[in-house]
Amino acid sequence: MLIYNEQLEELARYKAATDDPMISLYLNVTPPGDVSTQLNSLLHTARNEISEKMDAEGAERVERVFNRIEKHAKNQILRLKNTRLVAVFADSGGFWQEYRLPVSLPGQLVVEPKACIRPLSTLLDEFDRYLVLVADSRHARLFSLYMGDFEEEPDVFMESEVPDRVRVNISMAAGSGHAGGKVYGGIGDKRIESHIKDQIHKHMKTAADKTFEYFKKKKFSRFVIGTPDDKARPWLKAHLHSYLKNRLAGEFNANPSMPDTDLKNAAMETVARYERENENRIIDALFEKSASGSMAVLGVDPVIRALRKGQVHTLVVESDYRVKGYACHEDHVLSSRQEDCPVCGAPMLEVGDLIDEMVGEAILHSSEIRHVFTAHGEFEKYHAGALLRFSMQ
Ligand SMILES: [Zn+2]
């Protein structure tokens, strides 16, 4: 199930009929992780907490929800493909919501009065929702592309806004040189040609205007266009609102009659290229700023220090890098070395994935988080970096 802001708000607003808590489960199902072990360990910790803070009857009701989750995990979650994170929200009153997402986050099980929606809200912030307009001289279609889901947005355009009789190859209408000369020779033909041009411009303007309205209404963040490789693209772009032009992430060759899967692949390639460029820009900024001053840091230990001081504006982590570390969750202290917590003095606990812990801390600090998915030779030496809100003194 695709997640939108509206659903997140709904989840935040949800009020149970009883005083029983909401169970929020985030299960990291990224291969090759051992999902059963992760779930068992999360449940084990949660059961201990429940037996301490709830009476026997309440604990029994929560236990029934845990059982339902365990059964569901065995029957469904463990068989999922193309999913990296499963989020389940459930309570003893029968409330059940599940989201399957193609990006991973640390696994956690939270038993609180309200749903724990912060990780999902981070994902929403992190992933751009793309509106994709596919248009030629006569037709236009709109699609949304979000976390790998490509869906048509119906009822935005009327079918065939340009009349049938102007169903002419746009290159004939707009082309100069021999094609135009051969087809449209006389003065009468010139008038037909100009009429067709008017019709196509009208169509392009309608497509551009309706796309702009829809983009704003549904709060998309980025925009992509697919058109035939001819005059259609400059004509369409001429009619685009500057707001959309500024959010244009890329263009690809297509026409509205192509199969949806081809359109999806072309759009996803375009978006992937844009996101790679975006990644490069952030990594360039990391290196430039850390070299020229103190507004960025590189490396796990410097980033941990910056997190503790609340300096991190944007945390950048290599998405597949894992390293063991140490943590005092009481005091939000992380370390790459085994040592005592500098705040409470207790020995710090070993954690399996220090980067996940850093992401968790960054969420608490409302930092932006960028996962670097592609290989960057220089960055791979550091695994983590951060753009800072204020400088390191
Ligand atoms: Zn401590």
Residues whose N, C-alpha, C, O or C-beta is under 5 A from the ligand:
A	BS01	ZN	C328 E330 D331 C341 V343 C344 G345
